Amino acid sequence: MKCRVNLLPGLAPHVIRSRIGPSWKSEQHERSYDRALNRAIIRRLKPSDVLVCMSGLIFEAAEVAKSRYGTRIFLERGSHHILAQQEILAAAGARQPSKMAIERELAGYALADRIVVPSRQVRDSFQRDPDAQAKLFENPYGVDLAMFPTKPVPTNLQPTVLFVGSWIRRKGVDILAEAILRLDDVRLVHVGPPGDVPFPTHPRFTHIDPVEQTELSEFYGKAHMFALASREEGLSMVLAQALAVGLPVVCTDRTGGLDLAHSPELARRIKVVPADDIESLGAEIERTLAGDLRNRPLPEADRQLLSWQRYGRRYAAELERDLRSN
C-alpha cells in the first residue's frame, strides 16, 4: 500500500530560497510557500474521514477536503493560541508572528473540528477563544526511545547543564546564561544554532553547532541535567528526550514540562520555575545538581510512558471517539 506522497518537486524552489537567503523571513515568501504547499496537497487529495494538518500552514487544503469530501479536520497547534503567543513574544522583545500567520491561525481554529494541543498551558491559552477551546484535544508529545537510550552518569567532575535548541530570546537563553553565571563551577553546553542573543564568551560556556538527531543522545549522556528557560512554546520535545536518557530537567512554566509527569518517578525528575525568574531558575539548577536523580536510572516502565507509541494510542482512541460521535 502506498502511504506517502512526495511534495518536494513542487516545493523545491521555495525550500531552496529559504535555505540560501534571508528572504524566507518575509511575509511575501511565507505567503508564496503556503500557497504552493496547499496547492500541492489539494492536487493529491482523496476521500478521507480525517485530515490531520498543521495550524497556520495548511488551511486551503483543509477547506477543500472538508467541502469536497466532508472530511473531519484535526488541526495540530503546537504552541499557545496565536494571540497569546503574540503577546508573550512582544513582551519578551522576540520575533512575533506575521499578520498573515495570525489571520491563517484564527481561520484554521474556526474551520477545524478538533484542535490538538500538547499541554495544559496551551489549552489554558485558548480560554480567550471559547469556540476554539471547545474543540481541544490535549495529547503530550513523545520520544523515540530507541534513538534516546538510557545513558550512564558522566565521569566528568564539573557539573554540566545541557541545553538543546536555538540560542534565541524566545527560549529564554539570556535568563539561562545569567543563572549559570551566578553559580560556581557549573558548566553549560549548548547544542543548536545561534540566534538573536550573543553566546557568552565565558570559559564555562560551550557552543556546539546543530547535529543530527541520531547524535543528540551522546550529548545528553555527557550532562548531569537539562535546563530549558523558554518564554513561549507548547511542549518542548527535548525535555522528553532528556528524561528518556536519564537526565533530570529544570524548565519554566511555559515549556509544557509538567505534562510529561506521567508517573510519580517522572514527576520527581521535572522541576518547574516561573519564566523570566533568574533566581528561581538558578536555585533549582543548583538543587538538582546537588541531588542524586542522575545516579538513579529511570525505570523502563516509566520510560515507556514517554514513547511515541503511547502518544499514538491516545490519538487513535480520540480519532475513534470523534468518528463514532459524528
Secondary structure as UniProt FT lines:
FT   HELIX           8..20
FT   HELIX           22..25
FT   HELIX           27..44
FT   STRAND          50..54
FT   TURN            55..57
FT   HELIX           60..69
FT   STRAND          72..76
FT   HELIX           82..92
FT   HELIX           99..111
FT   STRAND          114..117
FT   HELIX           120..125
FT   HELIX           126..128
FT   HELIX           130..133
FT   TURN            134..135
FT   STRAND          136..138
FT   TURN            145..147
FT   STRAND          160..164
FT   HELIX           169..171
FT   HELIX           173..181
FT   TURN            184..185
FT   STRAND          187..191
FT   TURN            203..204
FT   STRAND          205..208
FT   HELIX           213..221
FT   STRAND          225..228
FT   HELIX           237..245
FT   STRAND          249..252
FT   TURN            253..256
FT   HELIX           257..260
FT   HELIX           264..268
FT   STRAND          270..273
FT   TURN            275..276
FT   HELIX           278..290
FT   HELIX           293..295
FT   HELIX           300..304
FT   TURN            305..306
FT   HELIX           308..325
//
